[in-house]
């Protein structure tokens, strides 16, 4: 059994035992307001539309979707960087959505983040020692000597050494800067780390190193990760479960292996089909199938029905009437697609293809 499978089974056991999730997001909404030249509100953009998900202690949940789907808005809402306009966010025993004036220290010390660009997220005027020890200085009573010793140990855990302490971020490669950001995030041994595209700015070999580092630190410390990414294949290697997001909606969620090998929602299948193939004939067939679907009009389809219906080759009349509910998928998880409806819906329309999943054998 692989490490990912063992971790997923352990998380499933905790869920079956009734253990409350570490992070619970319910019907979350995040709205950004456009401003006129006079600074007045001139219109709303709904980035997240009723998203719900949960993460247990020690679990990695991958949140995937193309750019603009709302992934980073969920991450920023969890971190308290943007306010939610509806729904709730609970972390342990804390109602984060009710904290309008910022998180108290007890919460901030338990939720950390690693962002996409390691250079812009590190203060260029600070030394590595100052960067890594700053959380300890703010949230603990350790003296300078103890903080330095902790920094040396944290750097060792991310394959850096004491000789790097007095250097500045510009003196490191992108992969090394990301290791420094991870060391700083690990300083307080948080319960949850939000990873917002942590490897997308790195080359492939460095990506693998960072992923292995995150995997090892998670297993050693028992933390939970919310991993934001657009690459489904990459997330598959580290996440226990995957949530797929499209135009502010979570359209599918389930065990990583199942989602990757047997996607239930047409959009999830499209994400997988976007991965380049070595066979040029199959690649041309995929491209032709994608081009045959209508172009999405986010502004027109966002308020009613399934947001993916204008790009979906399986679209049915009921897809325009209401957002599909979350139907259970046989191998675990749920998907918001009428193709999975076990019985005719309220309009009397039967499920297309006899309820088969897209891409399944007839």
VOPAGU-2260 file (C-alpha; in pm, 1 decimal, decimal comma):
REM VOPAGU-2260
SITE   aa  ch    i         X         Y         Z
SITE  UNK   A    0       0,0       0,0       0,0
SITE  UNK   A    1     135,8     343,1     -96,5
SITE  UNK   A    2     173,3     628,6     151,5
SITE  UNK   A    3    -110,8     820,2     -15,9
SITE  UNK   A    4    -346,4     522,0       4,8
SITE  UNK   A    5    -258,3     460,2     370,4
SITE  UNK   A    6    -319,6     827,2     455,0
SITE  UNK   A    7    -651,7     826,2     269,7
SITE  UNK   A    8    -766,1     513,4     455,3
SITE  UNK   A    9    -667,8     667,8     789,2
SITE  UNK   A   10    -866,3     981,3     711,7
SITE  UNK   A   11   -1165,7     769,9     602,9
SITE  UNK   A   12   -1151,1     580,6     933,2
SITE  UNK   A   13   -1157,8     907,5    1126,6
SITE  UNK   A   14   -1455,2    1029,4     923,2
SITE  UNK   A   15   -1640,1     698,5     970,8
SITE  UNK   A   16   -1574,6     720,4    1344,4
SITE  UNK   A   17   -1756,0    1052,5    1351,1
SITE  UNK   A   18   -1449,0    1267,2    1413,6
SITE  UNK   A   19   -1529,3    1628,1    1330,3
SITE  UNK   A   20   -1334,3    1776,5    1038,2
SITE  UNK   A   21   -1058,2    2022,1    1118,5
SITE  UNK   A   22   -1188,4    2265,7     856,3
SITE  UNK   A   23   -1552,5    2286,6     750,0
SITE  UNK   A   24   -1663,6    2518,6     470,8
SITE  UNK   A   25   -2038,7    2531,6     413,6
SITE  UNK   A   26   -2215,2    2716,4     129,1
SITE  UNK   A   27   -1931,8    2970,3     112,3
SITE  UNK   A   28   -1981,2    3277,8    -102,7
SITE  UNK   A   29   -1714,4    3532,9    -192,5
SITE  UNK   A   30   -1813,7    3846,7    -381,8
SITE  UNK   A   31   -1590,2    4119,0    -523,7
SITE  UNK   A   32   -1734,2    4459,6    -605,6
SITE  UNK   A   33   -1638,7    4657,4    -912,6
SITE  UNK   A   34   -1579,1    5026,7    -853,0
SITE  UNK   A   35   -1663,2    5328,0   -1065,4
SITE  UNK   A   36   -1420,1    5614,7   -1124,8
SITE  UNK   A   37   -1572,1    5784,3    -819,2
SITE  UNK   A   38   -1504,5    5480,1    -602,4
SITE  UNK   A   39   -1870,1    5374,4    -585,7
SITE  UNK   A   40   -1982,7    5014,8    -622,8
SITE  UNK   A   41   -2088,8    4953,2    -982,1
SITE  UNK   A   42   -2142,1    4577,5    -994,9
SITE  UNK   A   43   -2067,6    4248,3    -824,2
SITE  UNK   A   44   -1851,4    3957,4    -934,3
SITE  UNK   A   45   -1938,7    3634,3    -754,7
SITE  UNK   A   46   -1610,0    3443,0    -733,4
SITE  UNK   A   47   -1738,8    3163,8    -507,2
SITE  UNK   A   48   -2100,8    3048,9    -523,8
SITE  UNK   A   49   -2206,0    2822,9    -238,3
SITE  UNK   A   50   -1896,3    2602,4    -211,2
SITE  UNK   A   51   -1884,8    2334,1      58,9
SITE  UNK   A   52   -1593,3    2112,2     157,7
SITE  UNK   A   53   -1420,3    1970,9     464,3
SITE  UNK   A   54   -1069,6    1862,1     564,2
SITE  UNK   A   55    -978,1    1624,4     846,4
SITE  UNK   A   56    -659,5    1642,0    1053,3
SITE  UNK   A   57    -370,3    1483,1     865,6
SITE  UNK   A   58    -553,6    1499,5     531,4
SITE  UNK   A   59    -457,5    1672,5     207,8
SITE  UNK   A   60    -747,0    1807,4       2,6
SITE  UNK   A   61    -655,6    1917,0    -348,5
SITE  UNK   A   62    -871,0    2196,8    -493,3
SITE  UNK   A   63    -830,4    2207,7    -870,9
SITE  UNK   A   64    -975,6    2400,7   -1162,4
SITE  UNK   A   65    -870,3    2639,5   -1435,4
SITE  UNK   A   66    -772,0    3001,1   -1369,5
SITE  UNK   A   67   -1062,9    3212,9   -1250,2
SITE  UNK   A   68   -1260,8    2923,0   -1106,2
SITE  UNK   A   69   -1247,3    3063,1    -751,8
SITE  UNK   A   70    -980,2    2841,0    -594,2
SITE  UNK   A   71    -765,7    3122,8    -458,1
SITE  UNK   A   72   -1075,4    3307,3    -334,1
SITE  UNK   A   73   -1156,8    3008,4    -113,9
SITE  UNK   A   74    -795,8    3000,5       8,7
SITE  UNK   A   75    -797,5    3373,1      85,0
SITE  UNK   A   76   -1131,1    3344,2     267,4
SITE  UNK   A   77    -989,2    3064,2     486,5
SITE  UNK   A   78    -682,4    3277,5     559,3
SITE  UNK   A   79    -898,4    3581,0     641,9
SITE  UNK   A   80    -750,2    3785,7     354,9
SITE  UNK   A   81   -1091,1    3846,9     193,9
SITE  UNK   A   82   -1432,6    3855,2     365,3
SITE  UNK   A   83   -1699,0    3599,5     286,3
SITE  UNK   A   84   -2037,9    3729,2     170,9
SITE  UNK   A   85   -2228,5    3418,3     276,9
SITE  UNK   A   86   -2194,9    3070,9     423,3
SITE  UNK   A   87   -1963,3    2967,3     702,9
SITE  UNK   A   88   -1602,0    2864,4     769,0
SITE  UNK   A   89   -1525,0    2667,9    1084,8
SITE  UNK   A   90   -1172,5    2579,0    1193,0
SITE  UNK   A   91   -1156,2    2346,3    1494,5
SITE  UNK   A   92   -1387,4    2521,3    1744,4
SITE  UNK   A   93   -1361,8    2864,4    1581,0
SITE  UNK   A   94   -1618,1    3030,6    1354,5
SITE  UNK   A   95   -1383,8    3213,0    1116,1
SITE  UNK   A   96   -1663,2    3377,7     920,9
SITE  UNK   A   97   -1778,4    3562,0    1232,0
SITE  UNK   A   98   -1433,9    3715,1    1292,9
SITE  UNK   A   99   -1479,3    4047,5    1113,3
SITE  UNK   A  100   -1178,8    4219,3    1274,9
SITE  UNK   A  101    -916,5    3957,1    1196,0
SITE  UNK   A  102    -818,7    3627,4    1348,4
SITE  UNK   A  103    -691,9    3612,5    1708,8
SITE  UNK   A  104    -334,6    3488,1    1764,6
SITE  UNK   A  105    -452,4    3138,9    1864,2
SITE  UNK   A  106    -605,6    3096,7    1517,6
SITE  UNK   A  107    -334,0    3272,1    1317,7
SITE  UNK   A  108     -68,9    3048,4    1472,8
SITE  UNK   A  109    -256,9    2735,3    1364,2
SITE  UNK   A  110    -325,7    2834,5    1001,3
SITE  UNK   A  111     -28,5    2911,0     781,2
SITE  UNK   A  112      17,3    2959,1     406,7
SITE  UNK   A  113     267,0    2898,2     127,8
SITE  UNK   A  114     200,6    3100,9    -186,8
SITE  UNK   A  115     279,9    3060,3    -555,3
SITE  UNK   A  116     567,2    3306,1    -591,9
SITE  UNK   A  117     828,6    3242,7    -322,1
SITE  UNK   A  118    1013,3    3564,0    -399,1
SITE  UNK   A  119     720,7    3805,9    -360,9
SITE  UNK   A  120     604,2    3627,3     -43,9
SITE  UNK   A  121     942,5    3675,8     129,2
SITE  UNK   A  122    1056,0    4016,8     255,6
SITE  UNK   A  123    1369,8    4094,9      48,6
SITE  UNK   A  124    1514,3    4314,2     324,9
SITE  UNK   A  125    1505,0    4036,3     586,4
SITE  UNK   A  126    1758,1    3760,8     636,5
SITE  UNK   A  127    1652,0    3398,4     627,0
SITE  UNK   A  128    1691,9    3382,6    1004,4
SITE  UNK   A  129    1452,0    3674,9    1051,4
SITE  UNK   A  130    1200,2    3527,2     805,2
SITE  UNK   A  131    1195,3    3181,8     963,3
SITE  UNK   A  132    1196,6    3302,3    1324,3
SITE  UNK   A  133     937,9    3580,5    1284,3
SITE  UNK   A  134     640,8    3350,4    1365,7
SITE  UNK   A  135     826,9    3233,2    1676,5
SITE  UNK   A  136     899,9    3591,0    1781,0
SITE  UNK   A  137     534,1    3693,6    1743,9
SITE  UNK   A  138     360,1    3385,9    1885,6
SITE  UNK   A  139     602,4    3240,7    2142,9
SITE  UNK   A  140     814,5    3353,7    2437,8
SITE  UNK   A  141    1136,6    3192,6    2310,3
SITE  UNK   A  142    1448,7    3406,3    2344,1
SITE  UNK   A  143    1672,3    3489,6    2047,2
SITE  UNK   A  144    1909,2    3199,3    2107,3
SITE  UNK   A  145    1623,9    2947,3    2119,8
SITE  UNK   A  146    1465,2    3098,2    1808,3
SITE  UNK   A  147    1793,7    3067,9    1618,8
SITE  UNK   A  148    1829,8    2704,9    1722,6
SITE  UNK   A  149    1474,4    2640,9    1604,0
SITE  UNK   A  150    1553,5    2810,5    1271,7
SITE  UNK   A  151    1857,4    2586,5    1218,8
SITE  UNK   A  152    1641,3    2278,6    1277,4
SITE  UNK   A  153    1366,2    2406,3    1046,6
SITE  UNK   A  154    1616,5    2470,8     768,0
SITE  UNK   A  155    1759,4    2122,9     816,1
SITE  UNK   A  156    1412,5    1976,8     770,2
SITE  UNK   A  157    1382,2    2149,5     430,8
SITE  UNK   A  158    1734,6    2049,1     320,8
SITE  UNK   A  159    1903,1    2382,3     391,2
SITE  UNK   A  160    2172,3    2453,2     650,9
SITE  UNK   A  161    2284,4    2699,3     916,2
SITE  UNK   A  162    2513,1    2876,4     670,6
SITE  UNK   A  163    2202,5    3007,7     489,5
SITE  UNK   A  164    2068,8    3196,8     792,0
SITE  UNK   A  165    2231,7    3532,2     716,9
SITE  UNK   A  166    2157,7    3536,9     346,6
SITE  UNK   A  167    1872,5    3726,4     179,5
SITE  UNK   A  168    1600,4    3582,2     -48,4
SITE  UNK   A  169    1756,5    3714,6    -371,5
SITE  UNK   A  170    2062,3    3495,0    -308,8
SITE  UNK   A  171    1861,2    3174,1    -353,1
SITE  UNK   A  172    1703,3    2986,2    -641,6
SITE  UNK   A  173    1326,2    2962,6    -676,0
SITE  UNK   A  174    1316,6    2615,7    -524,7
SITE  UNK   A  175    1532,5    2722,7    -229,5
SITE  UNK   A  176    1311,8    3027,4    -167,6
SITE  UNK   A  177    1006,3    2802,1    -159,3
SITE  UNK   A  178    1184,7    2581,0      95,4
SITE  UNK   A  179    1242,3    2889,0     310,0
SITE  UNK   A  180     872,1    2979,2     284,7
SITE  UNK   A  181     780,6    2624,8     389,0
SITE  UNK   A  182    1024,0    2637,7     683,0
SITE  UNK   A  183     859,6    2960,4     801,9
SITE  UNK   A  184     513,3    2804,7     766,6
SITE  UNK   A  185     625,0    2501,8     969,9
SITE  UNK   A  186     776,3    2707,1    1253,5
SITE  UNK   A  187     466,3    2695,9    1475,7
SITE  UNK   A  188     369,9    2339,8    1375,9
SITE  UNK   A  189      28,2    2457,9    1253,6
SITE  UNK   A  190    -272,4    2233,3    1218,5
SITE  UNK   A  191    -350,6    2356,0     865,0
SITE  UNK   A  192    -135,0    2491,8     582,6
SITE  UNK   A  193    -295,1    2650,4     277,8
SITE  UNK   A  194     -77,9    2580,2     -26,4
SITE  UNK   A  195    -178,4    2816,1    -307,8
SITE  UNK   A  196      -8,9    2691,5    -627,5
SITE  UNK   A  197     312,1    2619,6    -432,1
SITE  UNK   A  198     505,6    2462,2    -722,0
SITE  UNK   A  199     359,8    2616,6   -1039,4
SITE  UNK   A  200     642,1    2872,0   -1067,4
SITE  UNK   A  201     913,8    2604,5   -1038,2
SITE  UNK   A  202    1075,5    2371,4   -1290,6
SITE  UNK   A  203     965,3    2008,1   -1299,8
SITE  UNK   A  204    1257,4    1859,3   -1105,0
SITE  UNK   A  205    1221,0    2122,8    -830,9
SITE  UNK   A  206     845,4    2062,1    -822,5
SITE  UNK   A  207     908,0    1697,3    -740,1
SITE  UNK   A  208    1147,4    1790,7    -460,0
SITE  UNK   A  209     899,9    2033,8    -303,1
SITE  UNK   A  210     611,8    1785,5    -331,1
SITE  UNK   A  211     818,6    1513,1    -162,9
SITE  UNK   A  212     915,2    1759,4     110,2
SITE  UNK   A  213     551,5    1855,9     173,7
SITE  UNK   A  214     447,8    1491,5     179,7
SITE  UNK   A  215     720,6    1400,2     430,3
SITE  UNK   A  216     649,4    1696,1     661,8
SITE  UNK   A  217     275,3    1625,2     658,9
SITE  UNK   A  218     325,9    1264,5     764,7
SITE  UNK   A  219     583,2    1360,1    1028,3
SITE  UNK   A  220     378,0    1637,4    1190,3
SITE  UNK   A  221      19,8    1526,3    1118,6
SITE  UNK   A  222     -84,5    1855,0     957,3
SITE  UNK   A  223    -367,8    1906,7     710,0
SITE  UNK   A  224    -313,6    2070,1     371,0
SITE  UNK   A  225    -551,7    2263,1     149,1
SITE  UNK   A  226    -364,7    2235,5    -180,1
SITE  UNK   A  227    -474,2    2481,0    -451,5
SITE  UNK   A  228    -367,4    2392,9    -806,1
SITE  UNK   A  229    -484,8    2378,1   -1165,9
SITE  UNK   A  230    -293,8    2061,4   -1255,5
SITE  UNK   A  231    -504,4    1755,6   -1170,1
SITE  UNK   A  232    -223,4    1509,9   -1245,8
SITE  UNK   A  233      11,9    1691,2   -1009,1
SITE  UNK   A  234    -241,7    1705,5    -725,6
SITE  UNK   A  235    -309,8    1333,2    -770,8
SITE  UNK   A  236      35,2    1251,8    -630,6
SITE  UNK   A  237      -9,1    1426,5    -295,9
SITE  UNK   A  238    -382,4    1469,0    -223,7
SITE  UNK   A  239    -601,4    1218,1     -39,7
SITE  UNK   A  240    -915,1    1372,0    -189,3
SITE  UNK   A  241    -972,2    1610,5    -480,5
SITE  UNK   A  242   -1236,4    1880,9    -516,5
SITE  UNK   A  243   -1293,5    2014,7    -868,5
SITE  UNK   A  244   -1407,4    2374,9    -906,0
SITE  UNK   A  245   -1563,0    2554,3   -1203,1
SITE  UNK   A  246   -1691,8    2914,4   -1213,5
SITE  UNK   A  247   -1730,7    2939,2    -837,3
SITE  UNK   A  248   -1895,7    2598,0    -791,2
SITE  UNK   A  249   -1745,1    2274,0    -663,6
SITE  UNK   A  250   -1870,9    2027,5    -925,2
SITE  UNK   A  251   -1701,5    1708,2    -803,5
SITE  UNK   A  252   -1525,0    1581,1    -493,5
SITE  UNK   A  253   -1391,2    1238,6    -408,0
SITE  UNK   A  254   -1090,8    1016,4    -336,0
SITE  UNK   A  255    -786,2    1114,0    -539,8
SITE  UNK   A  256    -747,0     778,5    -715,5
SITE  UNK   A  257   -1112,6     762,8    -813,7
SITE  UNK   A  258   -1129,2    1119,9    -943,0
SITE  UNK   A  259    -809,9    1078,2   -1143,0
SITE  UNK   A  260    -886,0     735,8   -1291,0
SITE  UNK   A  261   -1266,1     753,2   -1317,6
SITE  UNK   A  262   -1387,9    1114,7   -1324,0
SITE  UNK   A  263   -1763,3    1152,7   -1282,7
SITE  UNK   A  264   -1819,7    1510,2   -1403,3
SITE  UNK   A  265   -1766,1    1615,1   -1767,9
SITE  UNK   A  266   -1554,2    1909,4   -1656,1
SITE  UNK   A  267   -1322,1    1683,3   -1457,7
SITE  UNK   A  268   -1284,2    1469,9   -1769,3
SITE  UNK   A  269   -1201,4    1786,2   -1967,8
SITE  UNK   A  270    -929,6    1877,0   -1718,2
SITE  UNK   A  271    -774,7    1534,2   -1756,8
SITE  UNK   A  272    -805,6    1549,0   -2134,6
SITE  UNK   A  273    -610,7    1874,9   -2132,9
SITE  UNK   A  274    -297,4    1686,3   -2024,2
SITE  UNK   A  275     -81,0    1640,7   -2339,7
SITE  UNK   A  276     -51,5    1290,0   -2484,4
SITE  UNK   A  277     242,7    1130,0   -2660,6
SITE  UNK   A  278      13,3     979,8   -2926,1
SITE  UNK   A  279     -55,0    1257,7   -3183,5
SITE  UNK   A  280    -368,2    1086,0   -3317,8
SITE  UNK   A  281    -529,7    1065,8   -2972,9
SITE  UNK   A  282    -423,4    1423,5   -2907,5
SITE  UNK   A  283    -600,9    1539,0   -3227,9
SITE  UNK   A  284    -913,7    1344,3   -3129,1
SITE  UNK   A  285    -919,3    1513,3   -2788,4
SITE  UNK   A  286    -873,3    1856,0   -2943,8
SITE  UNK   A  287   -1156,5    1795,1   -3191,6
SITE  UNK   A  288   -1388,8    1686,1   -2910,8
SITE  UNK   A  289   -1310,3    1998,2   -2708,9
SITE  UNK   A  290   -1361,2    2226,6   -3007,1
SITE  UNK   A  291   -1700,5    2070,7   -3081,0
SITE  UNK   A  292   -1839,1    2201,7   -2750,8
SITE  UNK   A  293   -1985,0    2552,6   -2737,0
SITE  UNK   A  294   -1777,8    2831,1   -2588,5
SITE  UNK   A  295   -1855,3    2908,2   -2224,9
SITE  UNK   A  296   -2017,0    3239,2   -2141,7
SITE  UNK   A  297   -1954,6    3280,5   -1769,0
SITE  UNK   A  298   -2166,4    3593,9   -1732,4
SITE  UNK   A  299   -2466,5    3429,0   -1900,3
SITE  UNK   A  300   -2468,7    3088,9   -1729,4
SITE  UNK   A  301   -2346,9    3172,9   -1379,5
SITE  UNK   A  302   -2680,9    3258,0   -1215,4
SITE  UNK   A  303   -2896,3    2962,2   -1316,4
SITE  UNK   A  304   -2839,5    2598,3   -1398,6
SITE  UNK   A  305   -2513,3    2412,0   -1438,8
SITE  UNK   A  306   -2228,6    2656,1   -1506,8
SITE  UNK   A  307   -2060,1    2405,9   -1739,0
SITE  UNK   A  308   -2357,9    2339,6   -1964,0
SITE  UNK   A  309   -2244,7    2562,2   -2254,4
SITE  UNK   A  310   -1924,9    2359,0   -2287,9
SITE  UNK   A  311   -2071,4    2017,0   -2212,5
SITE  UNK   A  312   -2142,9    1767,9   -2491,5
SITE  UNK   A  313   -2388,3    1591,8   -2254,7
SITE  UNK   A  314   -2599,0    1903,6   -2179,6
SITE  UNK   A  315   -2971,5    1838,9   -2129,3
SITE  UNK   A  316   -3271,9    2073,5   -2090,2
SITE  UNK   A  317   -3273,8    2042,8   -1711,1
SITE  UNK   A  318   -2911,6    2159,8   -1698,8
SITE  UNK   A  319   -3037,3    2511,7   -1777,3
SITE  UNK   A  320   -3310,2    2506,0   -1513,5
SITE  UNK   A  321   -3124,4    2434,4   -1191,0
SITE  UNK   A  322   -2778,6    2356,8   -1057,8
SITE  UNK   A  323   -2752,3    1975,3   -1032,1
SITE  UNK   A  324   -2741,2    1844,9    -673,9
SITE  UNK   A  325   -2444,6    1644,5    -546,0
SITE  UNK   A  326   -2513,2    1287,8    -656,9
SITE  UNK   A  327   -2311,0    1006,9    -493,0
SITE  UNK   A  328   -2050,5     836,2    -709,5
SITE  UNK   A  329   -2024,2     455,4    -668,0
SITE  UNK   A  330   -1649,6     456,7    -598,6
SITE  UNK   A  331   -1663,7     741,6    -347,5
SITE  UNK   A  332   -1743,1    1111,4    -339,0
SITE  UNK   A  333   -2006,4    1313,6    -521,5
SITE  UNK   A  334   -2053,3    1498,4    -850,3
SITE  UNK   A  335   -2301,3    1771,2    -942,8
SITE  UNK   A  336   -2418,7    1629,4   -1274,9
SITE  UNK   A  337   -2757,9    1502,2   -1396,2
SITE  UNK   A  338   -2577,0    1219,1   -1573,6
SITE  UNK   A  339   -2555,4    1054,5   -1231,5
SITE  UNK   A  340   -2921,1    1099,4   -1140,4
SITE  UNK   A  341   -3056,4     754,0   -1041,4
SITE  UNK   A  342   -3420,1     846,2   -1115,8
SITE  UNK   A  343   -3603,1    1102,5   -1329,7
SITE  UNK   A  344   -3572,2    1450,6   -1186,3
SITE  UNK   A  345   -3857,1    1671,1   -1076,6
SITE  UNK   A  346   -3919,1    1784,8   -1435,2
SITE  UNK   A  347   -3978,1    1425,4   -1546,4
SITE  UNK   A  348   -3659,6    1417,0   -1755,9
SITE  UNK   A  349   -3467,7    1088,0   -1728,1
SITE  UNK   A  350   -3089,1    1098,6   -1686,5
SITE  UNK   A  351   -2896,9    1095,4   -2012,6
SITE  UNK   A  352   -2706,0     782,3   -2110,8
SITE  UNK   A  353   -2887,6     581,2   -1844,8
SITE  UNK   A  354   -2692,5     759,4   -1572,1
SITE  UNK   A  355   -2352,3     648,8   -1705,6
SITE  UNK   A  356   -2050,0     858,1   -1621,0
SITE  UNK   A  357   -1883,8    1044,5   -1909,7
SITE  UNK   A  358   -1620,4     829,2   -2066,6
SITE  UNK   A  359   -1758,6     503,7   -1920,5
SITE  UNK   A  360   -1819,5     198,9   -2132,7
SITE  UNK   A  361   -2169,9     154,4   -2272,0
